[in-house]
Each structure stands twice: as structure tokens, then as C-alpha cells.
Amino acid sequence: MRVRCLTYKYKAYSDESLKELVSFFPIELLILWAAKLNLRIIGTKYEEILNSFIKNLENVPITQKKQIFNLYKNGIRPSSFIIESSNIITEKLLWSIIRGFKTIIQKSLKEKDNRGKYVKFLGLEILNSKFLEISDSSDDVRLAKIFFTFVGKEVETEVGIVPSRGFGIIVIRPLKEFFEIRCNDVKVVDWIINFLFDKFKIEFKRIKLSDKTVQDILDWAYRVNLASIQLFEGPLHRHIMSTKKKKDLRDVETFKKELKKGKITSFHISVFTEEDYEIGFKLNPKLGRISFTKIVSEHEIEQILSEIFRIYQGKKVVEKSGFTLRRGKKYAKLDIFLQ
């Protein structure tokens, strides 16, 4: 439950909440940020490095601490659905959606009894290009987040079987042809898509990745770590293959042969940032869901989802880019803190 709350809950910045968030950073991310912030880290073991990093946060300016918090607070192993929009998210449309949700949230907060509501919208957050919170008057909007809670599956508790509560976020970015819903329940995602159409009269749909798109994504990835292949013939229904550390399935003959006999139903791939931070994520082509396997920043989520959406639209990735290393594209550095 600790992961879910930090991943989805509308949580304000504080020194304690930042320390709690940083405790989810793997060692390579701690070292990366220590170098960016000029922090002196002592120790070689993970606990030593983590404790040294947290202690030295006291010397970091409050603005940079808020930037780190806003970058990562909703990026702890998120499960993201890419939602295609029939309209480009212009600045005018973005503010129309923001104003609409402000009214919806205000009405929701005034309701005394929400027990029968399937989805309840909790709060709204707008961030600028430096990932700092901004007001309605700003024209520098990087993304808007609408936080919600929903009635999930029934679970058995000490007081009997009761419906669980889940958390999620709608993430809208200007000048994109898609937006993102972070949630682990596809039924809730579809409910929100219908809700958005009713409120704003814009058509949305979850993307579904065709076999060709899946192959293009496999060609784009830096490394393919795991794949589940549904077989068309023979006694076996499914074949799941995974590699040893730092090995690539695309170099394994068995994978190539099995792929000709069926279709991929899910797969796990890796990409890298320019700072060599490895980002792994699992894709479900049928649902259009991307499930990240460790903490990632909003900056990296946006770049990766944008690239997958480009491939989905049939636009080729430019292999001669200066950010390309072998088969995988490297993503830009987090230089917003140097501006």
C-alpha cells in the first residue's frame, strides 16, 4: 500500500514527504542526483548512500527540492494508459478542461455522501516547464494533473467483504494528440474516457498496438528482456521467455522462431537516459498499457509515451539521431535545474 499511496495520492510538498519519496530511489538515481546537486555522498552500500543523500538535502535550495518532488512523486512504478484524442490539446482546450474540472472538484468536495460514487475527483495540479506549481494566470504550462479515487474490486477484511478504493491521475500535456491515465483498472479508464466525452464533447480512445506496431517498438527498444507469445498452433497456448541480466531476447534464436508461430501479448523492454539511467517497462498491446518497473520522472514518462505514440501513428524513429545508441534511443538529460 505504501507504493500505491505515494504513486497516486494528491500529496503536498514537505521535507518529510520528499525524504519518503527519495527512499524509493535506486542507488544509480541517488548517485545521479547527488552529482547534479553537488552533494557529498559518503559510503558504498545502499543504506549508507541513501542516509548520506537525505542528510545532505538540508543544503539544497527549496526550489530545487520542490522540483525533484514534483518530478518523481507520481512516478513510482506507474501504470499508464495512452489515450488518443481526436483533437490536439491546444492551450485553449487545456484551459477549458482545467476550468471544467475545477468546477467538478468543487462540487464533489461539497457533497457530504460520496459512498455511491464510482469515481471521485480529488484535486488539480498545474506544473510549468521547470516542474513548479503555477496559477491560472500563467502561460507556461508543462502538464496538468487531475487526481481521482475510484471504487475497486471487493476485498475481504475484518468487517467482511467490502469494495476497495484505488487512486489514479489524468495527465494532460499541451500540444499533444494524446493524454495519459495512470490507473491499474482498465474499466475505470474506460469510464473516464466516456466521462470526458460527455463533459467536453471530444472523442477519446485507448490505443491498441497492432502486430506491426509491436514489431516497430521491439526494433526501437534498447533491450528486450521478456516476452509472452500466444501460439497459434500446437498443444501450448502461451510461451513466456525471459533473458539473463543484460541479455537481449532479439539475439536468441528460440525467440525468433517462436515469434513466427504466434503473436506477442505482453513484453518488457528497456531504454536509457543520457545519464545512463535504465528505464524498464512492460507493454500490453491489447490494452495500450505501459507499466514502469521502477521510479521514473515526469520528464522521462512524457518522452517515452510520446515515442510510443509516434510509432503507433506509423511515424518512423530517426535512427541517425545523435541520441541513438545501437538499437535504442537515449533520452535527454534533466537539465531543467540548470536554467
N, C-alpha and C positions, 0 to 999 in steps of 0.2 A: 504493500500500500504506500510505502514511503516514496517509491518511484512515481506512482501514478499521481499523487498529490502535487509533487514538485513539477511534474511534467505539464499538468493541465490547469492547476488551480490559479485563479487570479490572485497573485501574490505581490505585495508591495516590497520595494527595496528596504533592506535594513542590513546592518553589519552582520547580524546573526543569520539572516536568510542567505546572504552571499557566502558565508562560511559553510552553511549547509549545502549550498549548490556546488561549491568548489570540491567538497568531499566526494562528488561523483566524477571528478576529472581523473582520467587515467594518467599515468606517470608522464607520458610523452606530451600531454597537453599542459600539465603543470610546468614542465621544463620549458615548453614553448612560450608560455605566458610569463614565466619568470624572466626570460631573456627580453621579451617585449617591454616589460615594466621595469627592467633593470633591478630586479630583486636578487639579493644574495641568498642562495639556497645552500643549506648545509645538510649533508647526509647522502647515502646511496640507496637505502631501502625506501619503499614507497611511503610508509608511515612517517619516516624522518623528513622526506621531501615535502609531503603534504603539510605536516605541522610547521615546518620552516616557512612554507609558502603562506599559510594562513597568518602566521605571526607577522610576516613582513607586509601583509596587506594594509597594516596600520599606516604605512608610509606612502600609500598610493592615494592620489587625489580623489576626492569623492566623485567627480565627474567620470573618471575612468572606471571606478568601481561600479557605477551605475551602468556604464556601457557594457561591461562584462556580464553583469547580472541580466540586463535586457537581451543580450545576445544569446545566452545559454539557458535561461530559466525555463523555457518551454521546449528545450531540445534534448531532454533525457530520454533516449530511445523512443522517439515519437513514431507513431503510425499515421502516415499521411495519405489521403486520397486526393488525386489530381482531378479537379472539376473543370471541365471545359465550358467556356462561356460563349454565347452567341454574339456577344458584344465585347470589344476591347474595354478594359477597365480604365476609362478616361478619368481625369481629375474630377470632372463634373459628376460622373456616375459614382465614383468613390465617395464623394461627399454626400451624395443623395443616399447611399447605403448607410453611411455613418450616421446621418441625421435620423434616418428611419429606425436604426437600431437603438439610438439614444431614447427615442420615444417608447419603443418596445420594452427596453430595460427599465425605464422609469415606471411604466405601467405594471411590469412584473414585480418590481420591488414593493409596490403599494398593495399588491394582493396579499391578503392575510393567509389564505389557504392555497398552497400550490401542490398538494399531495396528488391531485388527479392529473397534473400536467406531465406530458411525456418528455418535453424539453423545456427548460427554463433558462433564459439568457441572463447572465450574472453581471457582466461588466464589459467595458470597452477600453482599449488602449491604442493610442496612435503614436508611432515612433518615426523620427526623422532619419536622414541618411547617416547620422552618427549614432543611431540607436538610442536616442534620448527621447523621453516623453515630451509631447508638444501639445499645444492648444488648438482649438478650431481655427484660429486665425492664420496659422502657418501654411505656407505653400510648399514646404519641403516635407513631403510625406513619403516614407520608405515602405511602410506597411501599416495596416490596421488589423487589430485582433479583437474578435468578439468571443468572449468566454461563455460557455454554457454547461449545464449539467443535465443529465437525462436519466430516465428510469431504465435500468438494465435488466439482466436476467435475474430470475429468482434464485436466492441462495438460502441455505439452511443456517439458522442462527439459534442462539439460546432461547429466543422467544418464538421460534417457529420459522416457517419459510416466508421470507419477505423479499420484495424486489430490491436489487442493489442499485446504487447510484454511481453513475460514471461521469467523467468530465471530458470536455473537448474544447476545441478552438476553431473558429473560422478565421483564416488568414487571407487577407486581401491585399494585393500589391498593385500599385498603379501601372498602367500601360502594359498590362499582361492580358493574354487571351485565356487565362485560367486563374482559378483561385484554389485554395487548399483547405481541406477539412482534416484536422487532427483528431482522430477518434478511433476506437477499436471496434465499433459496432457498425456494420455496413447498413443495417436497417435505419439507424439514426441518421447516417449520412444521406440516405435516400429521402428521409423525411425532411431534412433541412433543405435539400435541393428543391423539393416541392414547395416548401415554405417560402423560399427565396423567389420562386417564380410567382407565387400568389401575391407577394408583397411588392415586388419590383418589376414584374412582367418581363423578365429576361429568362431565356431558356438556358438551362444548365444541364450537364450530364457527366456522369463518371466516365473517364476514359477507359477503354478496353484495348489492351495491346494485342495486335494481330501476331500471327506466327512470324511474319516478315519484320515487324517492329521489334519483336523479341530477339530475332537474329541480329538486327542492327544494333540493339543495346548490348548484346553479347560481344559484337565486334568493337564497340566503343569502350567497354569496361577495361580497366587496368588488369583486373584478375577476376576469374570466375571460380568461386570457392565451393559452391554446392548447387545441385540442380535436381529437381523432381520431374521425371519424364513419364507421362502417361503413354503406355504402349498400346498400339492398335491391334496387334496380333499376338497369339501365344497365350500360355496359361497365366502369365504375370500381368497384373493390372498396372503396376507402377514400379519404377526403378529409381531409387534415390542414391545419388553418388555425391561424395564429398572428398576433398583432397586433404593431404597433409599440409602442414603450415607452409605458407609461401609458395605452394604449388598451384598450377592452373589447370582446370578441367579441360580447357581447349587444347591442351597439349597431350591429352590422354586419348588413345585410340578407341578404347571401350566407350567413352562418352560420345565420340563422333559416330560410332556405329549405332549406338542406342538412339541417338538423336534422329537418325534416318528412319527409325522404326516407330517413332511416336512424336509427341509434342510436349514442350516444357510447360508445366503447370505452376511452378514456382522456382525461383533461383536466387542465389546470393552472390553479389559481386562486390568488388572494392574499387574505390577511386582514391586519389591523393590530392591534398592541397599543395601549394607551392612550398609550404613549410614541412612537407613530407608527413603530414598527419593523415593516417589512413582512415577512410570512412567506409564502413561496410554497411550494406543494406540488402534486404530481401524484397523481391518484387513478386506480386501476384498479378499476372497479366489479365486474368478474367475480371478481377475486382478493381484494377487500377490502383492498387495499394502499394505504397513503399514503406517498409518497416525498417528504420535505422536500428543498428545493434549497439550503439553507444552514444554518448553525448555529442551533439553537433550544434553549431551555431546557426542563427537565422540566416546569416550570410551564405553559409555552405548549403543549407537546405534550399534556399532560393536558387542558387546556381545549379544544383543537381536536378531539382524538379523542372527548371527551365530547359535544361539539356534533354531530359527525358521527353518533355512535351514537344521540343523541336523534332526529335526523332519520330515521335508519334505522328507529327504532322507531315513526315516524309522529307524533312529538310536534312541534308547530309551534314555531319560534323566535319569541320575543316581540319583535315589531318596534318596540314602544313603549318598549323598554328605554332607559335613559339611556346605555347603552354602544353604541347604534346610530348609525351614520353612513351616510347614504344606504342602499344595499342591504346593506352589510356590518356585521357586529357587531364592535365593538372589544373587545379583551380586557383584563383588569385589569392594573394596574401591578404590578411586582415589589416589593411593599412589605414582604416578609418581613425585609429587612435593617434596617428601622426599628423592629422590635419589640424 
